């Protein structure tokens, strides 16, 4: 009987470890406690991820590992991507192999969150508690970002009222994190359920996406919303009234992002020839700089199409293409171009995959996200709500990665692998069910 009581208590406590980890995982490293071990630096987020993985392993020992057998394609694709990352650190005589391998190890650490979700979230109540903390922390991040915008609290560079800032998470990661909270509300609204959660998630997530002002994050949110709506509509779970409400949310959030980033949008469209911006330009313009960095990334990939230049090496392989980039984009200031003092990188995860690891690495990366989408869609019949918001999270992450290169140890990594893990877990969390539930008391 003691064994039964212990298992009952473990079933309740172990999933709470993941929920309790959210505030540290989604916190910029400058605010976290850290401890250096030679070339390694362990942050608070690393500790709580390790505790989450240990809790997941304990859940596997107590309640079984068979749940991991379902999403085999996802595990194979993810493992293949990590192997390609690791192996690509070694070829072409790249310098800094140890540093690159540490970065890959950090990716592997965050990747363990995906199977961790499958092992920890065995009951509906486990996931509901996790989502409650996730949405609450999103609300806190959005409110703090608003206070920064109003100049009432400091951001990274002090008090700067009216600036588009990053709360306590970091640019791009804030948009992805709060965008996922927004998608929790969108999924609930599309299905007409969990209204209390939706009322919290929609404003908390929407405000954060607006304040982050990331076009890529909003692109991911818009893509995810369209996917959620299409799936819910095909399943005849979405009424016209709720569809209009979702459209209104998307328009309001998009309008807020446009207000904060309108000049960058105009600049980007002007560079690619769709629209000529009449606003005076000074300094580095985000849109035009991204275009020239993408151009350099494409040139690097064209020179090394199959295996790439090596993990994270594209940041230093721009020299052969710099002169051509200057001729192609003569209106950009010198600061916009990469240099030893400004290692801008490609700033696009998908293109950097091609440049660093070639077609081989890109296929594994695309297969990882595609396998996650497949798991979410296959799980819709078993758990509509989890499948829908997990699908949304994957697409939010995929969209946000279009504006940031391959960076390990940031909240966007956590968003990505939590999304994949929840998609894989959805099929075995029965709505209203208690799979893996506590044994009866004596």
Secondary structure, DSSP 8 states (H G I E B T S, - for coil): -HHHHHHHHHHHHHHHHHHHHHHHHTS-GGGS-EEEETTEEEEHHHHHHHHHHHHHHHHHHHH-SGGGGTTHHHHHHHHHHHHHHHHHTTGGG-S-HHHHHHHHHHHHHHHHHHHHHHHH--SHHHHHHHHHHHHHHHHHHHHHHHHHHTTSS-BTTB--TT----TTT-TTHHHHHHHHHHHHHHHHHHHT--HHHHHHHHHHHHHHHHHHT-HHHHHHHHHHHHHHHHHHHHTT---HHHHHHHHHHHHHHHHHHHHHHHHHHHHHHHHTTS----S---S--HHHHHHHHHHHHHHHHHHSTTT-S-TTGGGG--HHHHHHHHHHTTTS-GGGS-BTTB------HHHHHHHHHHHHHHHHHHHHHHHHHHHHHHTTTT-HHHHHHHHHHHHHHHHHGGGS-S-SSSHHHHHHHHHHHHHHHGGGS-TT--TT------
